[in-house]
Amino acid sequence: MRRLVLISMSLLLLAGVAVAGCAAPEEAAAPPEEGAPAEEAAAPQEGVIECIYAVGGPPYPEFAEGFFTTPYLEYLIGHIEMCPALKGQFDLKIYHSGMLYNQNDAQAALASGAIQLTYGGPHFYEQWDPAWKLLEAPGVIDSWEHFLRVMDTEPYKELEKDLAGKGITILNWAGQAGDVFIFTEKRCDTLEDLNGLTIRYFGGEGQAKAIAALGATGVFIPYTDVVMALQTHQIDGVITDVTGGAFFYELFTYCPNMMPYVLAIQPICNAVNTEWYESLPSDPTPFNPGMRESFDRVFEGIRTDHYYDGLEAWAMGAWDAMGCYVAPYDAAQDQELKRVMREAQASMIAELDPKYMEAIESVR
């Protein structure tokens, strides 16, 4: 609990920095239509490096990614302000809650240089290379630790390098936003109970195939629109994590039934526009780092895994305390789900270069 209080205080501090130091555009309170271009930002002051950080969702306490993003942004602000060589040379503008883009459109904006920094994940990068599909496809990756080993193989190092050439440099893989479960409006005790339901997934062909294999209809909806879809009964459930998803989507009210079987993980990375990042002033001197070295130190120096470990345990307790339902765990159902998930991905895997699955299997 003490950790959560400290993190909450840190997030409030960051919000103060964001509001005081980088006011949003006057009309930024109302998100634009899907895919609409963001309002052009004011030109930065001469000699000052401008960095626009944009995310589609709201800050803590409404979504779990707040626990991921805040330590990096706080550390970055503090590091630059404390460094005499950099003080006053960096202007970080923070836009959240879709002020500029939803999180899907933010990836294209990052690649084009319209923004300089955001967070990302494998399902966002499928539009640049289909091999990214495997990393969040249910039944393919066993765990967060397995994912990290996969990303250290040569095929996936090359995949990151290729993405950098298309405008997005991944600074680090820092954590996962929680294991993915199935939440439904009606009580579901077995996989057969999912038949005929409409389930929202958060991205990726692999997730769509997995839901279809369970006899349900999968629909992709940006997470800013999920609550309305639940309120209007456009969907009967969602796949998401019990951390931020339970609260941001108001699942206590709309989907109070949970199946205790892990579908997939949610790897999250910090990503930066390649051209902008490579243009940052560089000074490798240990005690007088340049701007690029400062970014490297910040994003390589923090890991957020432990935030999610504690948060998920707390969220599960809160879920139970609210009187929500968790179906009894059944080992046979768990194994059947894993089998169905693996078979659902077979056609997708067959379309990809075999080296990617070989890399995944080599470190399983």
C-alpha positions in Angstrom: 0.0 0.0 0.0 2.9 2.4 0.8 4.2 1.8 -2.7 0.9 2.7 -4.3 0.6 5.8 -2.2 4.1 6.9 -3.2 3.4 6.2 -6.9 0.1 8.1 -6.6 1.9 11.1 -5.1 4.5 10.9 -7.9 1.8 10.9 -10.5 0.1 13.9 -9.0 3.4 15.7 -9.1 3.9 14.8 -12.7 0.4 16.1 -13.5 1.4 19.4 -11.9 4.5 19.6 -14.0 2.5 18.8 -17.1 -0.1 21.4 -16.4 2.2 24.2 -15.2 5.0 23.6 -17.7 3.2 22.7 -20.9 -0.3 23.9 -21.3 -2.4 22.0 -23.8 -4.1 23.7 -26.8 -7.2 25.6 -25.9 -9.5 23.1 -27.7 -7.6 20.0 -26.6 -10.2 18.9 -24.0 -12.4 17.4 -26.8 -10.6 14.6 -28.6 -10.7 14.8 -32.4 -12.6 12.4 -34.6 -11.0 9.0 -35.2 -7.9 9.6 -37.4 -8.4 13.4 -37.4 -5.1 15.4 -37.6 -3.9 17.0 -34.4 -3.8 20.7 -34.0 -0.4 22.0 -35.0 1.7 22.9 -32.0 3.3 26.2 -31.5 6.9 26.5 -32.6 9.5 25.8 -29.9 11.8 28.6 -28.6 15.1 29.0 -30.3 17.7 26.7 -28.9 15.2 24.6 -27.0 14.5 21.0 -27.9 10.8 20.3 -28.0 9.4 16.8 -27.2 5.7 16.1 -27.6 4.6 13.1 -25.6 1.0 11.9 -26.4 -1.1 9.0 -25.2 -4.7 8.1 -26.0 -5.8 7.3 -22.5 -6.3 9.2 -19.2 -3.6 9.3 -16.5 -3.7 7.4 -13.2 -5.8 6.3 -11.4 -8.0 5.4 -14.4 -5.6 3.2 -16.4 -2.7 0.9 -15.6 -0.3 2.5 -18.1 0.0 5.4 -15.8 2.1 3.2 -13.5 4.3 2.5 -16.5 4.7 6.0 -18.0 5.1 8.2 -14.9 8.4 6.9 -13.6 10.1 7.5 -16.9 8.6 11.0 -17.5 9.4 12.1 -13.9 12.9 10.8 -14.1 13.4 12.5 -17.5 12.2 15.8 -16.2 14.2 15.6 -13.0 17.4 14.5 -14.8 17.4 17.3 -17.3 16.5 19.9 -14.8 19.3 18.8 -12.5 21.9 18.6 -15.2 23.6 22.0 -15.6 24.5 21.4 -19.2 20.9 20.6 -20.2 18.8 22.8 -17.9 16.5 25.0 -19.9 17.2 23.3 -23.2 14.3 20.7 -23.1 10.6 21.4 -23.3 8.5 18.3 -22.6 4.8 18.7 -23.6 2.5 16.0 -22.3 -0.9 15.4 -23.9 -3.1 12.6 -22.6 -6.7 11.4 -22.9 -6.7 11.6 -26.7 -6.0 15.4 -26.7 -4.0 14.8 -29.9 -4.4 11.2 -30.9 -5.9 7.9 -29.8 -3.2 5.4 -29.1 -3.5 3.7 -32.5 -3.1 7.0 -34.4 -0.3 8.0 -32.1 1.9 5.3 -33.7 1.6 6.8 -37.1 2.2 10.3 -35.7 5.3 9.0 -34.0 6.6 7.5 -37.2 6.0 10.7 -39.2 7.6 12.9 -36.5 4.3 14.7 -35.6 5.1 13.7 -32.0 8.4 12.5 -30.6 7.6 10.1 -27.8 4.9 7.7 -26.7 4.5 4.2 -25.5 3.8 1.2 -27.8 3.4 -2.5 -28.1 3.5 -5.4 -30.6 -0.1 -5.0 -31.8 0.5 -1.4 -32.7 3.5 -2.4 -35.0 1.7 -5.0 -37.1 0.9 -2.3 -39.6 4.7 -2.1 -40.4 5.5 -5.8 -40.3 3.1 -8.8 -39.8 5.8 -10.6 -37.7 4.8 -8.4 -34.7 1.5 -10.3 -34.7 3.1 -13.3 -32.9 4.1 -11.5 -29.8 0.6 -10.8 -28.4 -1.2 -13.7 -30.2 -2.8 -15.9 -27.5 -1.0 -19.3 -27.2 2.3 -18.2 -28.7 4.2 -16.4 -25.9 4.3 -18.1 -22.5 5.2 -15.3 -20.2 6.9 -11.9 -19.8 10.2 -13.6 -19.2 9.8 -15.6 -22.4 9.0 -12.4 -24.3 12.2 -10.8 -23.2 14.2 -13.8 -24.3 12.4 -13.7 -27.7 13.3 -10.0 -28.2 17.0 -10.9 -27.6 17.1 -13.3 -30.6 18.5 -12.1 -33.9 15.3 -12.2 -35.9 13.5 -9.9 -33.5 16.5 -7.6 -33.1 16.4 -7.2 -36.8 12.6 -6.6 -36.6 13.2 -3.7 -34.2 16.0 -2.4 -36.5 13.6 -2.5 -39.4 11.0 -0.6 -37.4 13.5 2.1 -36.5 14.2 2.5 -40.3 10.5 3.2 -40.7 10.5 6.0 -38.1 10.0 4.3 -34.7 12.9 3.5 -32.4 12.1 1.3 -29.3 14.0 2.7 -26.4 13.3 -0.2 -24.1 10.8 -3.0 -23.3 10.0 -2.1 -19.7 7.1 -4.1 -18.5 3.8 -5.8 -19.3 0.4 -4.2 -18.4 -0.9 -7.4 -16.8 -2.0 -10.8 -17.9 -5.0 -10.8 -20.3 -8.2 -12.4 -19.1 -11.8 -12.7 -20.3 -14.5 -10.6 -18.6 -18.2 -11.0 -19.5 -21.5 -9.5 -18.7 -23.0 -12.9 -18.0 -21.6 -15.6 -15.8 -19.3 -18.0 -17.7 -17.9 -21.1 -16.1 -16.7 -23.0 -19.1 -15.3 -22.1 -22.5 -18.6 -23.3 -24.1 -20.4 -20.5 -22.3 -18.5 -18.0 -24.5 -20.2 -19.3 -27.6 -22.2 -16.6 -29.4 -20.9 -13.6 -27.3 -19.4 -10.5 -28.8 -16.0 -9.8 -27.2 -13.9 -6.7 -27.7 -10.2 -7.3 -28.2 -7.5 -4.6 -28.0 -5.6 -5.3 -31.2 -3.9 -7.9 -33.4 -5.0 -10.6 -35.8 -4.0 -13.2 -33.3 -6.5 -12.0 -30.7 -9.3 -11.9 -33.4 -8.5 -15.5 -34.4 -8.4 -16.7 -30.7 -11.9 -15.2 -29.9 -13.4 -16.7 -33.1 -12.0 -20.1 -32.2 -13.9 -19.9 -28.9 -17.2 -19.5 -30.8 -17.4 -15.7 -30.0 -17.4 -12.7 -32.3 -14.4 -10.5 -31.9 -14.6 -6.8 -32.5 -11.8 -4.2 -32.2 -12.8 -1.0 -30.5 -10.3 1.7 -29.3 -10.2 1.6 -25.5 -11.5 5.2 -25.2 -14.8 3.9 -26.7 -15.1 0.6 -24.8 -17.3 1.9 -21.9 -19.9 3.3 -24.3 -19.9 0.0 -26.2 -20.6 -1.8 -22.9 -23.3 0.7 -21.8 -25.1 0.3 -25.1 -24.7 -3.5 -25.2 -22.8 -3.5 -28.4 -20.4 -6.0 -26.8 -21.0 -8.7 -24.2 -17.4 -8.7 -22.8 -13.8 -7.8 -23.2 -10.4 -9.3 -23.0 -8.1 -7.1 -20.9 -6.1 -7.1 -17.7 -7.6 -6.9 -14.2 -5.3 -3.9 -13.3 -6.3 -0.8 -15.3 -9.0 -2.6 -17.4 -11.2 -3.3 -14.4 -11.3 0.3 -13.4 -11.0 2.2 -16.7 -13.7 0.1 -18.3 -15.9 0.0 -15.2 -15.9 -3.8 -15.4 -17.3 -4.0 -11.8 -20.5 -2.6 -13.3 -20.6 -3.9 -16.8 -18.6 -7.2 -16.9 -18.4 -8.5 -13.3 -17.7 -12.1 -14.4 -14.1 -13.2 -15.0 -12.6 -16.4 -16.3 -9.3 -17.3 -14.5 -7.3 -18.3 -17.6 -4.5 -16.2 -19.0 -4.9 -15.6 -22.7 -1.8 -13.5 -23.4 0.5 -10.9 -22.0 0.7 -7.2 -22.8 4.4 -6.1 -23.4 4.8 -2.3 -23.3 7.7 -0.3 -24.6 8.8 3.3 -24.7 9.2 4.5 -28.3 10.6 7.6 -29.9 10.7 9.1 -33.4 14.0 7.8 -35.0 15.0 10.9 -36.9 14.4 13.2 -33.9 16.2 10.9 -31.5 19.2 10.6 -33.7 19.4 14.4 -34.1 19.6 15.0 -30.4 22.9 16.5 -29.2 25.2 13.8 -28.1 28.1 13.9 -25.5 29.3 10.5 -24.2 31.4 12.1 -21.4 30.4 10.2 -18.3 29.8 13.3 -16.1 28.5 15.6 -18.7 26.0 13.6 -20.8 24.3 15.0 -23.9 20.6 14.9 -24.5 20.7 11.6 -26.3 22.7 10.0 -23.5 20.2 11.4 -21.0 17.4 9.6 -22.8 19.4 6.4 -22.9 20.1 6.6 -19.2 16.5 7.2 -18.2 14.9 4.6 -20.4 17.5 1.9 -19.8 17.7 2.7 -16.1 14.1 2.0 -15.0 12.2 -1.3 -15.1 8.5 -1.2 -14.2 7.8 -4.9 -13.9 7.4 -4.7 -10.1 4.8 -2.0 -10.3 2.5 -4.4 -12.2 3.2 -7.4 -9.9 1.9 -5.5 -6.9 -0.9 -3.7 -8.8 -2.3 -7.0 -10.2 -2.4 -8.6 -6.8 -4.1 -5.5 -5.4 -6.6 -5.4 -8.2 -7.6 -9.0 -7.8 -8.3 -8.3 -4.1 -10.4 -5.3 -5.0 -12.3 -7.4 -7.6 -13.2 -10.0 -5.0 -14.1 -7.3 -2.4 -16.6 -5.8 -4.9 -18.5 -9.0 -5.0 -17.5 -9.8 -8.6 -17.4 -13.4 -9.8 -14.4 -15.5 -10.7 -15.2 -18.8 -12.2 -13.6 -21.8 -10.4 -10.2 -22.7 -11.9 -10.2 -26.0 -13.8 -6.9 -27.3 -15.0 -8.5 -29.2 -17.9 -10.2 -26.0 -19.1 -6.9 -24.2 -18.9 -5.2 -26.8 -21.0 -8.1 -26.9 -23.5 -7.9 -23.1 -23.9 -4.1 -23.3 -24.6 -4.7 -25.9 -27.2 -7.5 -23.9 -28.9 -5.3 -20.8 -28.8 -2.3 -22.5 -30.4 -4.4 -24.1 -33.2 -6.2 -20.8 -33.9 -2.8 -19.2 -34.8 -1.8 -21.9 -37.2 -2.9 -20.2 -40.5 -1.4 -16.9 -39.4 1.9 -18.5 -38.5 2.0 -20.3 -41.9 2.0 -16.9 -43.6 5.1 -15.6 -41.8 8.8 -16.3 -42.3 9.5 -19.5 -40.3 12.5 -17.8 -38.6 10.2 -15.9 -36.2 8.5 -19.0 -34.8 11.8 -20.8 -34.7 13.2 -17.9 -32.6 10.2 -18.1 -30.3 10.6 -21.8 -29.8 14.3 -21.7 -29.4 14.0 -19.7 -26.1 10.7 -21.2 -24.8 
